[in-house]
Amino acid sequence: MKYLLLILVSAIVALGDVKLNVVFKWNYANFTWESREQMQAAVDSGNYSPLRSLMYDATKADDGRVFITLPKEFGPGTPATLATVSNIEGPGGLLLSPYPDWSWHNSNCTCNRFTNIHRVDIKCNHLFVLDNGKIGLNQICNPKLLIFRLTDNTLVKTIYIPIDIATNLIGSGLLNTPLIYVPGGCSQILNEMIIFIADMQGYGLIVYDSSTKRMCRVESDYMRPTDGFVSIANDNFTYINGIFSMTTLYDDLFYAPVSGKEIYKINIKTLLTCPDKEQANAENKFMIKLSSQSGQITSAGHAILYSDSQAISLLGTNVYEKSDKNTVILAQDINLLQAVASLKVSHFWKKVTCLSDRFQRFASGNVQLNETNFRYIEIDLEEVLRETHQTLPTIYRKNANDQNDKTIVDHEEDKTIVDHEEDKIIVDHIEDKKNVDTPLLSTFLTYFNPFNIHSYNSNVKH
């Protein structure tokens, strides 16, 4: 089956040969507990179950730390929703250290701490943590974006997101991905950053301009799902969601609905005007046709990099090269690339980073804890650029003139930010917390399908 897929895809695009370097791998997630009693209490309460601790996002900081998110969309089961990879080996792999520490992770639904984190972003030595405030169906706390200064792990800013912006007109929404764009460079990041947040269940996009403190919701028909049939390593299921991943390339925002086979772009200046749906539809431009769903996209130079769920591969398309050979399969591996959950570029480390998590096994309840289920992979950026007909020095010179990528030539944090006090932007009509009880785990398993997944052929052995 692997070779058949390779032939089919190769008939359309060229085949590259980049090396997949598996840096970390895990059978299951486990943590640097404060004590054996703490771990036992988490197990007894259902707050920790390896079968429901899904690693979802991986981001490498300039100081070498790798941040991992573990969302709570399957209900309770992961005691820490954001962690870093430690150097302590456990039976399932390297243990995860809750970030910033255990006090930020609890089961008491304290809204000044973390509730549920899907993804994070790192820009200008700051960690941007998107907490959607939901556990299962329940909106426990208001959504918020927390910004930590990585030099000392200090919270420097919290941006609260109103519920009427975080959800669509019928109240549906699940914020999952933050993307930070810095047009003025790192020296004024907190005052000039533009933040994009994807809503995968409400089929929209949140735009926040810190220079004007304006926040709005943008929706377009192109952000909606168009094809919910997903096949990963012979596990077939339906998955109905909208924007899952985004990236910027010069003055445009590129995005891909996870339940679809298209990548679109829209100009950032257009998004800052907060267009209505009709205007947004008119401004969206179709860019790339996919052979199957892509969970993740990112950019490197002129190229959009993305995954192919059915072919279990990574591809790159040079969007500025007018040629029928502008797309290349960078890598294809039926074992290493099952369900690419995270795909990012670290210019500091000159790496493309990837997290694969065998999501289909967690969705169907067929996780085997004696098998490798998670892999953190790094790919040499120079290899990727070469395969997409670019060179590293050229890209660095071009991006040095692009204010959004100024960290490539200047990684030093501006000293005016160091003494910045915690600054909370409280938007009108926001409640700090909601007293909604977390449902019992049995309720989740019986009645709740958090990812809109319906498996109908998942009993094939691999």
C-alpha positions in Angstrom: 0.0 0.0 0.0 2.9 2.4 0.8 4.4 1.9 -2.6 1.1 2.3 -4.4 0.6 5.7 -2.7 4.1 6.7 -3.6 3.5 5.9 -7.2 0.3 7.8 -7.3 1.7 10.9 -5.7 4.9 10.8 -7.6 2.9 11.0 -10.8 1.9 14.5 -9.8 5.0 15.8 -8.0 8.7 15.2 -7.8 10.2 13.1 -5.1 12.7 14.7 -2.6 15.0 13.0 -0.2 15.2 14.8 3.1 16.3 13.0 6.2 13.8 12.6 9.1 15.8 12.8 12.4 13.8 11.3 15.2 15.0 13.3 18.3 12.5 12.0 20.8 9.9 9.2 20.8 7.4 8.0 23.3 5.0 5.1 23.8 2.9 7.3 26.1 3.1 10.6 28.0 4.3 10.6 31.6 5.4 13.5 33.8 8.0 14.6 36.4 5.7 14.2 39.3 6.4 15.9 42.6 5.8 12.7 44.5 4.5 9.2 44.0 1.4 10.2 46.0 0.7 13.0 43.5 0.8 10.6 40.6 -1.4 8.0 42.4 -3.9 10.6 43.2 -4.0 11.7 39.6 -4.5 8.1 38.4 -7.2 7.4 41.1 -9.2 10.6 40.2 -9.0 10.0 36.4 -6.9 13.1 36.0 -4.1 11.1 34.4 -4.6 8.3 31.9 -1.9 7.4 29.3 -4.7 6.4 27.0 -6.0 10.0 27.0 -2.8 12.0 27.2 -2.4 13.0 23.5 0.6 15.0 22.5 -0.6 17.6 20.1 1.9 20.3 19.4 5.7 20.7 19.6 7.7 23.9 19.4 11.4 24.4 19.9 12.6 27.6 21.6 15.9 29.3 20.9 17.3 28.0 24.2 16.7 24.4 23.1 13.7 23.6 25.1 11.0 21.7 23.3 7.4 22.6 24.4 4.7 20.0 24.1 0.9 20.5 24.4 -1.5 17.9 25.7 -5.1 19.2 25.2 -8.1 17.9 27.2 -10.5 17.4 24.3 -11.1 13.8 25.3 -12.0 15.0 28.8 -9.9 14.5 31.9 -6.8 12.4 31.4 -3.8 14.7 31.1 -2.7 16.4 34.4 -0.6 19.0 32.5 -1.7 20.6 29.3 1.7 22.3 28.5 5.1 20.8 29.3 8.7 20.7 28.2 10.7 17.6 27.4 13.0 16.7 30.3 16.2 14.6 30.2 14.7 12.0 32.6 13.9 8.7 31.0 10.7 7.0 32.0 9.2 3.6 30.9 7.3 5.3 28.1 10.0 7.8 27.0 11.4 11.0 28.3 9.3 12.5 31.1 7.5 15.8 30.5 7.9 18.7 32.9 4.8 20.8 33.4 5.4 24.4 32.3 6.0 26.8 34.0 5.5 24.4 37.0 2.8 22.2 38.6 1.0 25.2 40.2 -0.3 26.2 36.7 -2.0 22.8 36.2 -4.8 21.6 38.4 -8.1 19.9 38.3 -9.9 22.6 40.2 -10.7 24.7 37.1 -9.0 27.8 38.5 -9.3 30.4 35.7 -6.1 32.3 36.5 -4.2 29.1 35.6 -4.3 26.8 32.5 -7.4 25.0 31.5 -6.9 23.5 28.0 -4.1 24.3 25.5 -4.0 23.0 22.0 -1.1 24.9 20.5 1.5 27.6 21.2 3.7 29.9 19.2 7.1 31.3 19.9 8.2 34.7 18.5 11.0 37.0 19.6 11.8 34.9 22.7 8.2 35.0 23.9 5.9 32.0 24.3 2.3 32.6 23.2 0.0 30.1 24.9 -3.6 29.8 23.7 -5.9 28.5 26.4 -9.4 28.0 25.0 -10.9 27.4 28.4 -12.9 24.3 27.4 -12.9 20.8 28.8 -15.0 18.7 26.5 -18.3 20.5 25.8 -18.0 22.8 28.8 -16.7 26.3 28.6 -15.0 26.3 32.1 -13.2 29.6 31.7 -13.0 32.4 29.2 -10.5 31.9 26.3 -7.3 33.8 26.7 -3.8 34.2 25.3 -1.0 34.2 27.8 2.4 35.5 26.9 5.5 34.4 28.8 9.0 35.9 28.5 11.2 32.9 28.0 14.3 34.4 29.5 12.8 34.0 33.0 9.4 32.3 32.3 7.5 35.3 33.6 3.9 36.0 32.5 4.1 39.4 30.9 0.7 39.8 29.3 -2.8 38.1 29.2 -5.3 38.9 26.5 -8.8 37.8 27.2 -11.0 36.8 24.2 -14.8 37.5 24.4 -17.0 34.5 24.0 -19.0 36.3 21.2 -15.7 36.6 19.2 -14.5 33.1 20.2 -17.6 31.5 18.8 -19.9 31.9 15.8 -23.5 33.1 15.7 -24.8 29.7 17.0 -22.3 29.6 19.8 -20.0 27.0 18.3 -16.3 27.3 18.5 -13.0 25.8 19.6 -9.9 28.0 19.5 -6.9 25.8 18.7 -4.0 27.7 17.0 -2.3 31.0 17.6 0.0 32.6 15.0 2.0 35.7 15.8 3.0 38.2 13.1 5.4 41.1 14.0 5.5 43.8 11.3 7.7 46.1 13.4 10.3 43.6 14.6 11.1 42.3 18.0 11.9 45.5 19.8 8.2 46.4 20.1 6.6 43.0 19.9 4.0 43.5 22.7 2.8 46.8 21.3 2.9 46.1 17.6 2.2 42.4 17.2 -0.7 41.0 15.2 -2.3 37.8 16.4 -4.3 35.3 14.4 -6.2 32.6 16.1 -8.0 29.7 14.3 -11.4 28.5 15.4 -11.7 25.0 14.0 -15.2 24.2 15.1 -16.8 27.7 14.5 -15.1 27.9 11.1 -13.6 31.3 11.6 -10.5 33.4 12.4 -9.8 35.8 15.2 -7.7 38.9 14.4 -6.1 41.0 17.1 -4.0 44.1 16.5 -2.1 45.1 19.6 -1.2 48.6 18.3 -4.9 49.5 18.2 -6.2 46.9 20.8 -8.8 45.9 18.2 -10.1 42.4 18.1 -12.6 40.9 15.6 -13.8 37.7 14.1 -13.5 37.0 10.4 -15.5 34.2 8.7 -15.4 33.0 5.1 -17.0 30.1 3.3 -13.5 29.0 2.4 -12.8 28.4 6.1 -15.5 25.7 6.3 -14.9 21.9 5.9 -15.4 20.4 2.5 -14.2 16.8 2.8 -14.4 15.0 6.1 -13.3 11.6 5.0 -9.8 10.8 6.4 -7.6 7.8 5.9 -4.4 7.3 7.9 -2.6 4.0 7.7 -5.8 2.1 6.8 -7.8 3.7 9.7 -10.7 5.5 8.1 -12.9 8.0 9.8 -14.9 11.2 9.3 -13.4 14.4 10.8 -15.4 17.6 10.4 -13.5 20.8 11.4 -12.3 24.1 9.9 -9.0 25.9 10.0 -6.4 23.8 11.8 -3.1 25.4 10.8 -1.9 28.8 9.4 1.3 30.4 8.3 2.4 33.8 7.0 4.4 34.4 3.9 5.4 38.0 3.4 2.2 40.0 3.5 -0.3 37.1 3.3 -1.8 34.6 5.7 -2.1 31.1 4.3 -4.5 28.6 5.9 -5.9 25.2 5.4 -9.2 23.7 6.7 -8.3 20.3 8.1 -11.4 18.8 6.6 -10.6 19.9 3.1 -8.1 19.6 0.3 -7.2 23.2 -0.4 -4.8 25.9 0.9 -6.0 29.5 0.6 -4.4 32.8 1.3 -5.7 36.3 2.2 -3.8 39.5 2.6 -3.0 40.5 6.2 -4.0 44.2 5.6 -7.4 42.9 4.5 -7.8 40.9 7.7 -7.0 44.0 9.8 -10.0 45.8 8.3 -12.2 43.0 9.8 -14.1 42.2 6.6 -17.6 40.7 6.7 -18.1 37.3 5.1 -18.9 38.6 1.6 -15.8 40.7 1.6 -13.6 37.9 3.0 -14.9 35.5 0.3 -14.0 38.0 -2.4 -10.5 38.5 -1.0 -9.5 34.8 -0.4 -7.4 33.3 -3.1 -7.0 29.6 -3.8 -3.3 28.6 -3.8 -2.7 24.8 -3.6 -4.8 21.7 -4.4 -4.1 18.8 -2.1 -4.5 15.1 -2.8 -5.8 14.5 0.8 -6.3 16.4 4.0 -3.4 18.2 5.5 -3.3 18.6 9.3 -0.5 21.1 9.3 1.1 23.8 7.1 4.1 26.1 7.6 6.4 28.2 5.4 10.1 28.4 4.5 11.3 31.1 2.2 8.9 31.0 -0.9 7.6 27.5 0.0 4.5 26.3 1.8 5.3 23.0 3.6 2.4 20.7 4.5 1.5 17.1 5.3 -0.6 14.6 3.4 -2.6 12.4 5.7 -3.4 9.6 3.2 0.1 9.4 1.6 1.7 9.8 5.0 4.1 12.3 3.6 5.5 15.8 3.9 5.4 18.1 0.8 6.6 21.5 -0.2 5.2 23.9 -2.9 7.2 26.9 -4.0 4.3 29.3 -4.5 6.4 31.9 -6.3 7.7 29.4 -8.9 5.5 29.3 -12.0 6.2 25.7 -13.0 4.4 22.4 -13.1 7.3 21.1 -11.0 7.0 23.5 -8.1 5.8 20.8 -5.7 8.0 18.1 -4.2 7.5 15.2 -1.8 10.0 16.0 0.9 9.6 12.7 2.8 7.3 9.8 3.0 7.4 7.2 5.8 4.4 5.1 6.9 5.8 4.6 10.4 7.3 8.0 11.3 4.7 10.3 9.7 1.4 8.8 10.8 -0.8 11.8 11.7 1.5 14.8 11.6 0.1 17.0 14.4 2.6 19.8 14.4 4.8 21.2 11.6 7.0 24.3 12.2 10.2 26.1 11.2 12.9 27.2 13.6 15.1 29.7 11.8 17.3 29.9 14.9 18.1 26.2 14.7 17.7 26.0 10.9 15.3 23.1 11.3 11.8 22.1 10.3 10.3 20.4 13.3 7.5 17.9 13.3 5.4 16.0 15.8 3.5 12.8 14.7 1.1 11.4 17.2 -0.9 8.5 15.6 -4.1 10.5 16.3 -6.2 8.0 14.5 -5.4 5.4 17.2 -6.5 7.7 20.0 -9.6 8.7 18.1 -10.7 5.0 17.6 -9.6 3.9 21.1 -7.0 1.5 19.7 -3.9 2.9 21.4 -1.3 0.3 22.2 1.0 1.5 25.0 3.8 -1.0 24.1 4.2 0.7 20.7 5.7 4.0 19.8 2.9 6.5 19.5 4.7 9.9 19.4 7.7 11.1 17.6 9.4 14.5 17.6 11.3 14.9 14.4 13.7 17.5 13.0 14.6 18.1 9.4 17.5 20.1 8.2 16.1 23.4 6.8 18.8 23.7 4.2 17.7 20.3 2.7 14.1 21.5 2.5 15.1 24.7 0.8 17.2 22.9 -1.7 14.4 20.5 -2.6 12.0 23.5 -3.0 14.6 25.2 -5.3 15.9 27.7 -2.8 19.2 28.3 -1.0 19.7 29.1 2.7 21.8 32.3 2.3 19.3 33.7 -0.2 16.3 33.0 2.1 18.1 34.6 5.0 18.9 37.7 3.1 15.3 38.0 1.9 13.9 37.4 5.3 16.3 39.8 6.9 14.4 42.5 5.0 11.1 41.0 6.2 10.3 42.6 9.5 8.2 39.5 10.6 11.4 37.4 10.4 13.8 39.8 11.9 14.7 37.2 14.6 16.7 35.5 11.9 19.4 38.2 12.1 18.7 39.5 15.6 17.8 37.0 18.3 18.5 39.4 21.2 15.5 40.4 23.2 14.9 44.1 23.4 15.7 45.5 26.8 12.6 47.6 27.0 10.5 44.5 27.3 12.5 42.9 30.2 10.9 45.1 32.9 7.5 44.9 31.4 4.9 44.3 34.1 2.0 41.9 33.6 -0.5 43.7 31.5 -4.0 42.3 31.3 -6.2 43.5 28.5 -9.8 43.0 29.7 -12.3 43.3 26.9 -15.8 44.6 27.7 -18.5 42.1 28.7 -16.0 39.5 29.9 -16.6 37.2 32.9 -13.4 35.9 34.5 -14.9 32.5 35.1 -17.9 30.3 34.7 -19.1 27.8 37.3 -19.8 24.9 35.0 -19.2 21.4 36.4 -16.9 19.1 34.5 -18.8 16.0 33.4 -17.9 12.6 34.5 -15.5 10.7 32.3 -18.1 8.1 31.6 -20.3 10.8 30.2 -17.5 11.8 27.8 -17.0 8.3 26.6 -20.7 7.6 26.1 -22.1 10.8 24.7 -19.3 13.1 23.6 -17.2 13.1 20.4 -15.0 16.2 20.9 -13.3 16.1 17.5 -16.4 15.4 15.5 -15.0 11.9 14.6 -16.9 8.9 13.4 -14.8 5.8 12.8 -16.3 3.2 10.5 -13.3 1.1 9.6 -10.6 1.1 12.2 -10.0 -2.6 12.9 -7.3 -3.2 10.3 -4.1 -4.4 12.0 -0.7 -2.8 11.0 
